[in-house]
Amino acid sequence: MAEDQSPPPAYAISERYGPRVHRSVRHGAILLVVATLQFLVAMAVTQWGYGPPNYSLTSNYISDLGAVHCATFGGSGSFAGHYACSPWHNVFNISIIVMGLLIILAVILIRTAFPVRSSRMVGLWLLAIAGLGSVGVGLSPEDVYLPGHEASAILAFVGGGLALIVLGFAMFRDTRWGGFRAYTVLSGLIAIIALILFMSKVDLGLGVGGMERLIVAPVLLWSLVAGTHLARLPTFAPRVFTKPTTE
């Protein structure tokens, strides 16, 4: 008996082959990459335009790039006693705000790239909180409103590190992520451990600036790597079979 080759009914079926993603995921992945790249470029540009004394990657905080005024911080807080002067502070502050907004939008678009489970929801919420913290950092420079700046930085640091740890577990048993699971969890652990050391004033010889970069670097690198990975995956679109018209 010949196999029935007739198409299925007109109400359609959706087909997925292998590790594919919805089209919206690719858009979100591109936003994730753009968000990170534009911020890295903005940091480099702002450092280049930094006034005297020259900006130090080890002794200066990242936030010094967004300082609106040229002055030595007073008081007794963690920022006290160091000089900050960033003539191109607007470049940094606008860039980190843009990064935060793009991350929040990317979170919405890439959600279907993870299996439907509670870890996906928690991880993506944490990543969105990190984006919100980035927006807050740009809106409240360290020398304009320090309490708001520090609170926003904590949201960005904690949210980013924990998000990767949780999302790493959300990737389990999903062929779209493969070897990215362990890498994602490890990146989050490095960021959180670096944050704990930073808060404990342990700099491992890297200085405050170096330790702060050890907190954000794993998250930024993950955004580039994961975003590029998702953008390269084949997209999935429903394929509809309809009944042939009869005359």
DRENDOTOR-46215 format. One line per field, with one value per residue (C-alpha): residue in three letters; chain; z, x, y. Coordinates in Angstrom, 2 decimals. Last residue first. Layout:
<atoms>
type <- (ALA|...);
mol <- (A|...);
c3 <- (Z|...);
c1 <- (X|...);
c2 <- (Y|...);
</atoms>
This chain:
<atoms>
type <- (GLU|THR|THR|PRO|LYS|THR|PHE|VAL|ARG|PRO|ALA|PHE|THR|PRO|LEU|ARG|ALA|LEU|HIS|THR|GLY|ALA|VAL|LEU|SER|TRP|LEU|LEU|VAL|PRO|ALA|VAL|ILE|LEU|ARG|GLU|MET|GLY|GLY|VAL|GLY|LEU|GLY|LEU|ASP|VAL|LYS|SER|MET|PHE|LEU|ILE|LEU|ALA|ILE|ILE|ALA|ILE|LEU|GLY|SER|LEU|VAL|THR|TYR|ALA|ARG|PHE|GLY|GLY|TRP|ARG|THR|ASP|ARG|PHE|MET|ALA|PHE|GLY|LEU|VAL|ILE|LEU|ALA|LEU|GLY|GLY|GLY|VAL|PHE|ALA|LEU|ILE|ALA|SER|ALA|GLU|HIS|GLY|PRO|LEU|TYR|VAL|ASP|GLU|PRO|SER|LEU|GLY|VAL|GLY|VAL|SER|GLY|LEU|GLY|ALA|ILE|ALA|LEU|LEU|TRP|LEU|GLY|VAL|MET|ARG|SER|SER|ARG|VAL|PRO|PHE|ALA|THR|ARG|ILE|LEU|ILE|VAL|ALA|LEU|ILE|ILE|LEU|LEU|GLY|MET|VAL|ILE|ILE|SER|ILE|ASN|PHE|VAL|ASN|HIS|TRP|PRO|SER|CYS|ALA|TYR|HIS|GLY|ALA|PHE|SER|GLY|SER|GLY|GLY|PHE|THR|ALA|CYS|HIS|VAL|ALA|GLY|LEU|ASP|SER|ILE|TYR|ASN|SER|THR|LEU|SER|TYR|ASN|PRO|PRO|GLY|TYR|GLY|TRP|GLN|THR|VAL|ALA|MET|ALA|VAL|LEU|PHE|GLN|LEU|THR|ALA|VAL|VAL|LEU|LEU|ILE|ALA|GLY|HIS|ARG|VAL|SER|ARG|HIS|VAL|ARG|PRO|GLY|TYR|ARG|GLU|SER|ILE|ALA|TYR|ALA|PRO|PRO|PRO|SER|GLN|ASP|GLU|ALA|MET);
mol <- (A|A|A|A|A|A|A|A|A|A|A|A|A|A|A|A|A|A|A|A|A|A|A|A|A|A|A|A|A|A|A|A|A|A|A|A|A|A|A|A|A|A|A|A|A|A|A|A|A|A|A|A|A|A|A|A|A|A|A|A|A|A|A|A|A|A|A|A|A|A|A|A|A|A|A|A|A|A|A|A|A|A|A|A|A|A|A|A|A|A|A|A|A|A|A|A|A|A|A|A|A|A|A|A|A|A|A|A|A|A|A|A|A|A|A|A|A|A|A|A|A|A|A|A|A|A|A|A|A|A|A|A|A|A|A|A|A|A|A|A|A|A|A|A|A|A|A|A|A|A|A|A|A|A|A|A|A|A|A|A|A|A|A|A|A|A|A|A|A|A|A|A|A|A|A|A|A|A|A|A|A|A|A|A|A|A|A|A|A|A|A|A|A|A|A|A|A|A|A|A|A|A|A|A|A|A|A|A|A|A|A|A|A|A|A|A|A|A|A|A|A|A|A|A|A|A|A|A|A|A|A|A|A|A|A|A|A|A|A|A|A|A|A|A|A|A|A);
c3 <- (-8.97|-5.99|-3.91|-2.32|1.42|3.42|5.02|7.36|8.40|11.67|11.87|13.72|13.44|12.85|15.57|14.80|16.80|19.82|19.82|19.28|22.21|24.40|23.65|23.86|26.92|28.54|28.07|29.74|32.65|33.15|32.91|35.46|38.73|37.62|36.46|40.01|41.23|38.80|39.71|43.43|43.03|41.30|44.08|45.17|45.89|49.26|50.56|51.86|49.37|46.57|47.79|47.81|44.37|42.97|44.31|42.66|39.26|39.26|40.18|37.37|34.80|36.08|35.77|32.19|31.14|32.61|30.62|27.41|26.40|24.82|24.77|22.01|23.02|26.15|28.88|31.38|30.24|33.24|35.47|33.68|33.81|37.62|37.80|35.04|36.73|40.09|38.64|36.71|39.45|42.15|40.18|38.54|41.68|43.72|41.22|41.48|45.29|45.06|42.59|44.52|47.70|45.79|44.19|42.09|42.62|41.96|38.90|39.36|36.00|34.59|37.61|37.68|34.08|34.92|37.91|35.65|33.38|36.38|37.39|33.89|34.33|37.68|36.08|33.35|35.89|38.01|35.03|33.50|36.86|37.20|34.07|30.42|28.61|27.57|24.18|24.63|26.98|24.37|23.44|26.91|28.19|25.15|26.06|29.59|28.19|25.71|28.51|30.66|27.78|26.82|30.40|30.45|27.20|28.33|31.49|29.73|26.91|29.29|31.45|28.64|30.83|33.49|36.63|39.74|42.62|45.50|49.23|49.77|47.37|49.97|52.39|54.97|53.63|50.84|47.15|45.33|42.56|38.85|38.45|36.47|37.46|34.86|34.20|37.94|38.04|36.78|39.97|39.67|41.18|38.89|35.44|36.07|34.51|33.96|36.48|34.53|32.40|30.91|27.16|26.46|29.41|28.02|24.59|26.07|28.27|25.34|23.19|25.90|26.32|22.58|22.44|25.37|24.23|20.62|21.65|23.79|21.13|18.56|20.91|21.37|17.61|17.29|20.08|18.33|15.35|17.52|18.17|16.62|18.14|16.11|13.64|14.70|12.86|13.44|12.18|10.24|10.57|6.85|7.33|6.80|3.34|1.35|0.93|2.15|1.86|-0.96|0.00);
c1 <- (-12.35|-10.59|-8.09|-5.35|-5.73|-3.27|-0.01|1.44|5.05|5.57|8.83|11.93|15.19|18.49|21.03|23.62|21.95|21.73|25.47|26.38|24.18|25.63|29.22|28.67|26.43|28.78|31.69|29.72|28.75|32.28|33.76|31.44|32.80|36.42|36.18|35.37|38.36|40.67|39.37|39.67|43.25|44.25|46.51|43.92|41.57|40.13|38.01|35.30|32.83|35.32|35.87|32.12|31.78|34.63|32.89|29.63|31.23|33.27|30.19|28.17|30.83|31.07|27.29|27.31|30.35|28.85|25.65|27.22|28.42|25.06|22.79|20.29|20.24|18.23|18.50|19.87|19.74|17.71|20.60|22.92|20.18|20.33|24.09|24.03|21.27|23.09|26.09|24.11|21.61|24.26|26.44|23.68|21.55|24.65|25.55|22.04|22.25|25.70|24.51|21.34|23.35|26.02|23.77|25.76|29.39|28.72|26.58|22.82|21.09|23.90|24.08|20.29|20.17|22.77|20.70|17.69|19.77|20.87|17.21|16.43|19.11|17.58|14.14|15.63|17.16|14.02|11.75|14.12|14.68|10.90|10.65|9.72|12.90|15.12|15.38|11.75|12.86|15.13|12.82|11.84|15.40|16.61|14.34|15.78|19.30|18.66|17.50|20.54|22.98|21.38|21.74|25.37|26.03|24.40|26.50|29.76|29.45|28.12|31.22|33.42|35.34|35.85|37.62|37.79|40.25|40.29|39.87|36.35|34.63|34.28|32.67|34.35|33.66|35.51|35.85|38.52|37.14|36.47|32.71|30.30|31.81|30.80|34.23|34.83|32.10|34.58|36.52|40.07|43.15|43.47|42.34|44.00|42.69|45.34|45.63|44.63|41.48|39.89|39.30|40.86|39.01|35.74|36.44|37.34|34.26|32.05|33.47|32.76|29.24|28.52|29.71|27.58|24.27|24.92|25.51|22.38|20.33|21.47|20.40|16.99|16.44|17.56|15.19|12.30|12.75|11.99|14.85|16.15|18.21|16.96|14.10|10.88|7.61|4.33|1.13|-1.68|-5.44|-5.58|-5.46|-2.30|-0.82|-1.51|1.43|-0.36|2.11|1.38|0.00);
c2 <- (24.29|22.93|24.79|22.79|22.39|24.37|23.38|25.98|26.16|27.96|29.92|28.80|30.64|28.90|29.67|32.35|35.13|32.83|32.17|35.82|36.84|34.12|35.18|38.94|38.81|36.30|38.72|41.51|39.27|37.91|41.44|43.07|41.69|41.36|44.96|46.01|44.04|45.82|49.24|48.63|47.44|44.20|42.94|40.38|43.32|42.33|45.22|42.84|44.36|43.66|40.10|39.47|41.07|38.95|35.83|36.95|37.67|34.46|32.44|34.01|33.21|29.63|29.15|30.43|28.40|25.24|25.69|27.03|23.58|22.68|25.73|24.96|21.31|22.13|19.52|22.06|25.69|26.89|25.79|28.20|30.81|30.69|31.22|33.83|35.83|35.69|37.52|40.15|40.90|41.20|43.61|45.67|45.91|46.78|49.50|50.96|51.14|52.76|55.40|56.17|56.70|58.73|61.33|63.81|62.73|59.03|59.67|59.09|58.55|56.44|54.16|53.88|52.66|50.03|48.93|48.46|46.25|44.18|43.93|42.64|39.97|39.02|38.75|36.57|34.22|33.95|33.24|30.71|29.01|28.58|26.43|26.88|25.90|28.82|30.53|31.62|34.41|36.00|38.90|40.10|39.85|41.80|44.71|44.84|44.53|47.34|49.64|48.89|49.38|52.69|53.92|52.75|54.62|57.85|57.91|57.05|59.56|62.20|61.83|63.13|65.57|62.88|64.09|61.94|62.17|59.72|60.18|58.92|56.49|53.72|56.12|58.38|61.85|63.62|62.83|64.77|66.95|67.36|67.28|65.07|61.73|59.14|57.70|57.63|54.96|52.37|52.99|54.26|52.60|49.60|50.75|54.11|57.33|59.97|62.75|64.71|64.63|61.52|61.67|58.29|56.77|58.12|56.60|53.21|53.19|54.20|51.41|48.83|50.23|50.13|46.53|45.36|46.81|45.79|42.17|42.00|43.78|41.20|38.41|40.03|40.13|36.51|35.52|37.28|34.96|31.93|29.58|26.36|23.57|20.60|20.80|22.47|22.13|23.93|22.36|23.93|24.37|23.59|19.84|17.80|17.36|14.18|11.81|8.66|5.81|3.37|0.00);
</atoms>
